[in-house]
Amino acid sequence: EEEIIEDSEEDEKKKPVTHIKSYTDIQKMKLDKLMANPEKPVNIPERPVDRNVNKAAEFCHNIMGSSAGAGSGEFHLYRQMRRKEQNRQKILAYRKMRDELNDAYKQKLDENKKLADEKTDKKRKKRQKTKEKQENKKSKPVMEVNSDGSESKTDSEKDEKDMADKVKKVPMDDPLMKEPPKASLIIQF
């Protein structure tokens, strides 16, 4: 009896116990099963194509309808034909509405893209214009003539030089500008 207990304990040790706590665990199990044999082909189903509802249906034309004269045996055939036709009309109406909404959506996307492009073009031109003005200012330095006849730079240009020196001296200690650590990324499930 002791040996039987040991065998059952060994079997329990061999089988890993998985506790499913969320849908993520289910996905992990499925992925593990797929990756156990990567050479095995995976069947990815294609999207179903819309059925052609305008295809001619088989009609039984010797039906009198729901009015008097129709036998009790033909009435269910009349109802079946009527139901199929109503379903066909509903499908056609739905497809028409779906296509109209898709067209309206695509048209709205095109309009939004056109407006965004116009807006960015306008802002780009404004940026280029201000940039050209600044370049023109810098290319024409204003010199002051001192009382002794010598030329010197204006105070604003001196201030700009001082600010540039200060900016160069301040080291960048931004953590986003540093390279990430070389440690590998660990994702726990």
Secondary structure, DSSP 8 states (H G I E B T S, - for coil): -HHHHHHHHHHHHHS------SHHHHHHHHHHHHHHSTTS------------TTS----------SSTT--HHHHHHHHHHHHHHHHHHHHHHHHHHHHHHHHHHHHHHHHHHHHHHHHHHHHHHHHHHHHHHHHHHHHS--EEE-TTS-EEE-HHHHHHHHHHHHHHHS----TTTS---SS------
